[in-house]
Amino acid sequence: MPALRYRASGRVFAQIAQFHPELTALRRDLHAHPELGFEEHYTAARVKEALQACGVDAIHDGIGRTGLVALIRGRGDGGGAMVGLRADMDALPMTEHNDFAWKSGKSGLMHGCGHDGHTAMLVGAARYLAATRYFDGTAVLIFQPAEEGGGGARVMIEDGLFERFPVQAVYALHNWPALRAGMVGLNGGAMMAAADRITIDISGRGGHGAHPYQTQDVILASAHIITAIQSIVARNVRALDSAVISLCAMQAGDLGAFSVQPGRATLVGTVRTFDAGVQELVEARLKELCSAVALGLGVSASVRYERVYPATLNHAEQARLAGDVAQSLVGADNVERQLEPSMGAEDFSFMLQARPGAYLRLGQGGVQGGAALHSSRYDFNDEVLPLGAALHAGLIEQSLPWQAQPTPALPGRDQKALAAIFS
């Protein structure tokens, strides 16, 4: 077992740490076989194989197209109580520039956000929970497809996730290179922003660049609209609130036609907010401002505003419990309970709208030269695999406590067979 650079303690962590090398092998296999959202067929098959080897009680596949749900029943029925744990499985459409043995084997696809690690950690929790069952109720392990823009959480919910498995609470964790390995961060409110897509279509009349008086100039109008939009946050959003408007792409004309003024331009960007009122304000001002600026310059503009992911908002009670679980593993000094929110987005937000729960960040430190999430040189830090699995398992044990005294692990599966499956 590799030496860890952080300290963790407790019965759960000690037991999971024993199969750290096998979790590492599984994680690296998933990294070498990345799949986009709703295409996670290899990943789902590997997860199902590992869960069967762990001895979970039931596996339900095909939920949300390529999603899986595994059930593990504790030593008591807990009055039907259920708690959910979620891991995302999809990769990104980007080329990997690492050169280690487990780098992506698929051109243009890469696990650049650590979902391979998230999946392996939840499988690790399943192995521990199925062997010990030191809880009262049912653990619901959710392996979700298509987090990266596909809204897989929403699709699973629409496919009856919480009707079939009515959890009282649901939790997720995401690796975070900005926190040192072994730290856990969360807060009792906003963790991630809402992510909205804006498309601005500007229409005018094209013509010859030598005779602009005969045209309705969409290039000029685009420039003024881009500049004017920067006033919305500065002059409309209260200083104590947060919002970001970024225009990230522009398409107009033909680079080979230097003297032809186009008749149409399109701007594409994103809006990030935490508060629904601020979100509505930004949407309204975008539409008003773009229309007014365009009218003043003799063209027309329409704004299509698409709400992609809602804000990821932790529930205070579940956030406190999650912080306590983390503290029991790594100590109070290594748990940041007032973590600064991120303007990034996360589709676990759909689950938190449907059920109480919390979203945690698991520090993994700057690995591969400090590569950030979505970097072509990113790689998940395998050191934190047992800690993440222990966090998941601890959330189950402390949410669904078994009142009897601790007892030895239940008879497990053949350890050589398990090692073969995980490797």
C-alpha positions in Angstrom: 0.0 0.0 0.0 1.5 3.4 -0.9 2.4 5.8 1.9 0.0 8.6 2.4 0.9 12.3 2.8 -2.1 13.0 5.0 -3.4 11.5 8.2 -6.7 9.9 8.6 -8.1 7.7 11.4 -11.0 5.6 12.4 -12.3 2.1 11.9 -13.8 2.8 8.5 -10.7 4.4 7.0 -8.4 1.6 8.4 -10.5 -1.1 6.8 -10.8 0.6 3.4 -7.1 1.5 3.3 -6.4 -2.3 3.1 -7.6 -2.4 -0.4 -6.2 0.9 -1.6 -4.0 -0.7 -4.3 -7.1 -2.4 -5.8 -9.0 0.9 -5.9 -6.1 2.5 -7.6 -6.0 -0.2 -10.2 -9.8 0.2 -10.9 -9.4 4.0 -11.1 -6.6 3.8 -13.6 -8.5 1.3 -15.7 -11.4 3.8 -15.9 -9.0 6.6 -16.7 -7.7 4.6 -19.7 -11.2 4.1 -21.0 -13.0 7.5 -20.9 -16.5 7.8 -22.2 -18.7 10.8 -22.8 -22.1 11.4 -21.2 -24.7 8.7 -21.9 -22.0 6.6 -23.6 -20.6 5.2 -20.4 -21.1 1.5 -21.4 -17.6 0.2 -20.5 -17.6 2.2 -17.3 -21.1 1.0 -16.2 -20.1 -2.6 -17.0 -16.9 -2.4 -14.9 -18.8 -0.8 -12.0 -21.5 -3.5 -12.2 -18.9 -6.2 -12.2 -17.1 -4.7 -9.2 -20.4 -4.2 -7.3 -21.4 -7.8 -7.9 -18.1 -9.0 -6.6 -18.6 -6.8 -3.5 -21.9 -8.5 -2.7 -24.3 -5.6 -2.8 -28.0 -6.6 -2.5 -29.3 -5.3 -5.8 -28.1 -3.5 -8.9 -30.5 -1.5 -11.1 -29.0 -0.4 -14.4 -30.3 1.7 -17.3 -31.6 4.5 -15.0 -31.0 7.7 -16.9 -29.9 5.6 -19.9 -26.4 4.5 -18.7 -26.8 5.1 -14.9 -26.7 2.5 -12.2 -28.1 2.3 -8.7 -26.8 -0.3 -6.1 -28.6 -1.1 -2.9 -26.9 -2.3 0.3 -29.1 -3.1 3.3 -27.8 -2.6 6.8 -28.2 -4.8 9.9 -31.6 -3.3 10.5 -34.3 -2.0 8.2 -34.2 1.5 9.8 -37.9 1.9 9.3 -37.3 2.0 5.6 -34.8 4.9 5.9 -32.6 5.4 2.8 -29.6 7.6 2.2 -28.1 8.2 -1.2 -24.5 8.7 -2.3 -23.7 9.9 -5.8 -20.7 9.6 -8.1 -20.4 10.9 -11.7 -18.9 8.7 -14.4 -18.4 10.6 -17.6 -15.3 12.1 -19.2 -14.6 15.2 -21.3 -14.2 15.7 -25.1 -10.5 16.8 -24.8 -7.1 15.4 -25.7 -4.9 14.2 -22.9 -1.3 15.3 -22.8 0.0 13.0 -20.0 2.4 10.1 -20.8 1.8 7.7 -17.9 0.8 4.1 -18.5 -2.9 4.7 -17.7 -3.4 7.7 -20.0 -6.5 7.8 -22.2 -6.6 5.2 -24.8 -9.2 7.1 -26.8 -8.3 10.0 -29.1 -10.0 13.2 -28.1 -11.5 11.9 -24.8 -10.1 12.3 -21.3 -11.0 12.0 -17.7 -10.0 15.6 -17.1 -12.2 16.2 -14.1 -11.7 13.2 -11.9 -14.9 11.3 -12.4 -12.9 8.2 -12.7 -11.7 8.8 -9.1 -15.2 9.6 -7.9 -16.5 6.3 -9.3 -13.7 4.3 -7.8 -14.3 5.9 -4.4 -18.0 5.0 -4.4 -17.2 1.4 -5.4 -14.7 1.4 -2.5 -17.5 2.5 -0.1 -19.7 -0.2 -1.5 -17.1 -2.9 -0.8 -16.8 -1.7 2.8 -20.5 -1.3 3.4 -21.4 -4.6 1.9 -18.9 -6.4 4.1 -19.7 -4.6 7.4 -23.3 -3.4 7.1 -22.9 -1.4 10.3 -25.9 0.8 9.7 -29.6 0.7 10.1 -31.5 1.2 6.8 -30.5 1.1 3.1 -27.6 2.7 1.4 -28.4 3.8 -2.2 -25.3 4.2 -4.3 -26.0 6.3 -7.4 -23.6 6.1 -10.4 -24.6 8.9 -12.6 -23.9 9.5 -16.3 -23.5 12.8 -18.1 -22.6 15.4 -15.5 -20.4 17.4 -17.9 -23.2 19.3 -19.6 -25.6 16.5 -20.2 -27.7 16.9 -17.1 -27.5 13.3 -16.2 -28.8 13.9 -12.6 -31.9 15.5 -14.1 -32.4 12.6 -16.5 -32.1 10.1 -13.7 -34.6 12.0 -11.6 -37.0 12.1 -14.6 -36.5 8.4 -15.0 -37.9 7.8 -11.5 -34.7 7.8 -9.4 -36.3 9.1 -6.2 -39.7 7.5 -6.7 -38.0 4.1 -6.9 -35.4 4.9 -4.2 -37.0 7.5 -1.9 -33.9 8.6 0.0 -34.2 11.0 2.9 -30.9 12.6 2.0 -28.3 12.5 -0.7 -24.6 13.4 -0.7 -21.8 13.8 -3.3 -18.2 14.8 -3.2 -15.8 16.2 -5.9 -12.0 16.3 -5.9 -10.5 19.7 -5.6 -6.9 20.4 -6.5 -6.9 23.8 -4.8 -7.2 22.0 -1.4 -4.2 20.0 -0.1 -4.6 16.3 -0.1 -6.6 15.1 2.9 -8.6 18.3 3.4 -12.3 18.5 3.1 -14.2 21.6 2.3 -17.9 22.6 2.3 -20.4 25.1 3.6 -24.0 25.2 4.7 -25.3 27.1 1.6 -24.1 27.9 -1.9 -21.3 25.6 -3.2 -21.6 26.2 -7.0 -23.4 28.7 -9.2 -26.2 28.3 -11.6 -25.0 27.9 -15.2 -27.0 29.5 -18.0 -26.3 29.8 -21.7 -27.0 32.9 -23.6 -27.2 33.2 -27.4 -27.5 36.7 -29.0 -28.5 36.8 -32.6 -28.0 40.2 -34.3 -29.6 40.8 -37.7 -29.0 43.7 -40.1 -28.3 44.2 -43.8 -24.9 43.2 -45.3 -23.1 44.9 -48.1 -19.8 46.2 -49.4 -17.3 47.4 -46.9 -16.5 50.4 -49.1 -20.2 51.6 -48.8 -21.1 51.1 -45.1 -23.9 53.8 -45.4 -25.8 51.2 -47.5 -25.7 48.6 -44.7 -27.0 47.9 -41.2 -23.7 47.1 -39.5 -24.0 44.0 -37.3 -20.2 44.1 -36.5 -20.5 47.6 -35.0 -23.6 46.6 -33.1 -22.0 43.5 -31.7 -19.1 45.5 -30.4 -21.4 48.0 -28.6 -23.5 45.1 -27.2 -20.4 43.3 -25.9 -19.3 46.5 -24.1 -22.8 47.4 -22.8 -23.3 44.0 -21.3 -20.4 44.6 -19.0 -22.4 47.2 -17.2 -25.1 44.8 -16.1 -23.2 43.3 -13.1 -21.4 46.6 -12.3 -24.5 48.8 -12.3 -27.5 46.5 -11.8 -26.5 43.7 -9.4 -26.1 44.6 -5.8 -22.5 44.8 -4.7 -23.1 42.1 -2.0 -24.5 39.7 -4.5 -22.6 37.7 -7.1 -23.0 37.3 -10.9 -20.7 36.7 -13.8 -21.6 37.3 -17.5 -19.0 36.1 -20.0 -19.3 36.2 -23.8 -17.1 33.4 -25.0 -17.6 33.2 -28.7 -18.6 35.4 -31.7 -19.4 34.4 -35.2 -19.9 36.9 -38.1 -18.8 37.1 -41.7 -16.0 35.3 -43.5 -12.3 35.9 -42.7 -11.5 35.5 -46.4 -14.0 38.3 -47.4 -12.2 41.3 -45.9 -14.5 43.8 -47.7 -17.9 42.2 -47.2 -20.0 43.3 -44.3 -22.2 40.4 -43.0 -25.9 40.7 -42.3 -25.8 38.5 -39.3 -23.7 38.0 -36.1 -24.1 35.6 -33.2 -22.6 35.9 -29.7 -22.6 33.0 -27.2 -21.8 33.1 -23.6 -22.6 32.1 -20.0 -24.2 33.7 -17.0 -23.4 32.4 -13.4 -25.4 33.4 -10.4 -26.3 32.0 -6.9 -29.6 33.7 -6.2 -32.8 33.2 -8.3 -33.7 36.9 -8.0 -30.3 37.9 -9.4 -30.6 35.4 -12.2 -34.0 36.8 -13.2 -32.6 40.4 -13.1 -29.7 39.5 -15.3 -31.9 37.7 -17.8 -34.3 40.7 -18.0 -31.5 43.3 -18.4 -29.7 41.3 -21.1 -32.9 41.2 -23.2 -33.6 44.9 -22.6 -30.1 46.1 -23.2 -29.4 44.1 -26.3 -32.6 45.1 -27.9 -32.1 48.8 -27.1 -28.5 49.0 -28.3 -29.4 47.2 -31.5 -32.3 49.5 -32.1 -30.1 52.5 -31.6 -27.7 51.3 -34.3 -30.4 50.3 -36.8 -30.2 46.5 -36.4 -32.3 44.0 -34.4 -31.1 41.6 -31.7 -32.8 38.7 -29.9 -31.6 36.9 -26.8 -32.1 33.2 -26.1 -31.6 32.5 -22.4 -31.3 28.8 -21.4 -31.2 27.8 -17.8 -28.8 24.8 -17.9 -27.9 23.9 -14.3 -29.4 25.5 -11.1 -27.2 26.6 -8.3 -25.8 23.9 -6.0 -27.1 24.8 -2.6 -26.2 22.6 0.4 -28.8 22.0 3.1 -27.6 23.2 6.5 -28.4 20.1 8.6 -26.8 17.7 6.0 -23.8 20.0 5.6 -23.2 19.9 9.4 -23.4 16.1 9.4 -21.0 15.8 6.5 -18.6 18.2 8.2 -18.8 16.0 11.4 -18.1 12.9 9.3 -15.1 14.5 7.7 -13.8 15.8 11.1 -14.0 12.3 12.6 -11.7 11.1 9.8 -9.1 13.9 9.4 -9.6 16.2 12.4 -11.1 19.7 12.8 -8.0 21.4 11.4 -8.4 19.7 8.1 -12.1 20.5 7.5 -13.0 23.9 6.1 -16.7 24.4 7.0 -16.9 27.9 5.4 -15.5 27.1 2.0 -15.8 29.8 -0.6 -18.3 29.0 -3.3 -17.2 28.5 -6.9 -18.8 30.1 -9.9 -18.5 26.8 -11.7 -21.6 24.6 -11.9 -22.6 21.0 -11.1 -25.7 19.0 -12.0 -25.9 17.5 -8.5 -27.8 20.7 -8.0 -30.9 18.9 -9.5 -30.7 16.2 -6.8 -30.3 18.9 -4.0 -33.5 20.5 -5.4 -35.3 17.2 -5.0 -33.9 16.0 -1.7 -32.0 17.4 1.3 -28.3 16.8 1.1 -24.8 18.2 0.8 -21.9 18.5 -1.7 -18.4 18.2 -0.4 -14.9 19.0 -1.9 -12.1 16.5 -1.3 -8.7 18.1 -1.4 -6.2 16.3 -3.6 -3.5 18.9 -3.9 -1.8 20.1 -7.0 -0.8 16.9 -8.9 0.8 16.6 -12.3 2.6 20.0 -11.9 -0.5 21.6 -10.3 -2.8 20.8 -13.2 -6.3 22.1 -12.6 -9.6 20.5 -13.4 -10.3 20.3 -17.1 -6.6 20.6 -17.9 -5.1 18.3 -20.5 -2.5 17.3 -17.9 -4.8 16.7 -15.0 -4.9 13.3 -13.2 -6.7 12.2 -10.1 -4.6 11.8 -7.0 -4.9 8.2 -6.1 -3.7 8.9 -2.5 -7.1 10.2 -1.6 -9.1 7.2 -2.8 -9.4 5.5 0.6 -10.3 8.8 2.3 -13.1 9.5 -0.2 -14.4 6.0 0.1 -14.4 6.4 3.9 -16.2 9.7 3.7 -19.0 8.0 1.7 -19.2 5.1 4.1 -19.1 7.4 7.1 -22.0 9.4 5.8 -24.1 6.2 5.6 -23.0 5.0 9.1 -23.7 8.3 10.8 -26.9 9.1 8.9 -28.3 5.6 9.6 -26.7 4.7 12.9 -26.8 1.1 14.2 -27.5 1.2 17.9 -25.8 -2.0 18.8 -22.1 -2.3 19.7 -19.6 -2.7 16.8 -19.2 -6.2 15.7 -16.7 -7.8 13.3 -17.2 -7.6 9.6 -19.7 -10.0 8.1 -18.3 -12.9 6.1 -17.0 -11.3 2.9 -16.3 -12.5 -0.6 -13.2 -14.4 -1.5 -10.4 -11.8 -1.3 -8.5 -13.2 -4.2 -11.6 -13.1 -6.4 -12.3 -9.5 -5.3 -8.7 -8.5 -6.1 -8.9 -10.0 -9.5 -12.2 -8.1 -10.3 -10.8 -4.7 -9.0 -7.5 -5.1 -10.8 
